[in-house]
Amino acid sequence: MLTALDFAGTFVFAASGALRGVQHRLDLLGVAVLAVTTGVGGGLIRDVLLGATPPAALADERYLVVCLAGAALAAAAAETLDRLRPAVQLADAIGLGVFAAMGAAKGAAFGLGPIGIVLMGALTATGGGVIRDVLVREVPSVLRQGFYATAALVGGAIYVGAVALDARPAAGLAAAAGVATGLRLIAIWRGLRLPRPADVPHPAPGDGRQPGAGGR
């Protein structure tokens, strides 16, 4: 069951990455690269940081096949997927929750403390999207979209709480994935986002000052 959910989340993330490539008018190779990096990029980074080598996505090549299937779907039916945006957002939110929960569980399995477990969950869920956005020269969406990375962090924290309460692993995974997914869906429905700091004016052109520099 968990493996099936992992593959499903990978497929959805890969398709969303490939769709971004189509929107940026990349060729088929570019679309495939974005699909793979979005689908398994977070897990690759997580496994390297944990010393779990070779990473799961390379040890089991079915992950790469799933990513390429997502790329093929996006390339062949980009307009249809764009029209089905609510369904795609729902699937993406579920994938976010599953990846956050499984990343947190892997961090716990490697003996990390609570903060490390939460970070592994968030990294697994959002790392691929960050790589995707950097490749197409965009500000990573997880830094500006409401409750995306935040939902993953909360999901990881829920898993930490479940471990502290000696809950069964399956129950901890279900709780973490459910909370992360639910928060993301509520954020989409209500248009929620974290507050932003007040704007800081840029220095006038030619005044010779850099932000943060003191006067003389």
Secondary structure, 3 states (H helix, E strand, C coil): CHHHHHHHHHHHHHHHHHHHHHHCCCCHHHHHHHHHHHHHHHHHHHHHHHCCCCCHHHHCCHHHHHHHHHHHHHHHCHHHHHHCHHHHHHHHHHHHHHHHHHHHHHHHHCCCCHHHHHHHHHHHHHHHHHHHHHHCCCCCHHHCCCCCHHHHHHHHHHHHHHHHCCCCHHHHHHHHHHHHHHHHHHHHHHCCCCCCCCCCCCCCCCCCCCCCCCCC
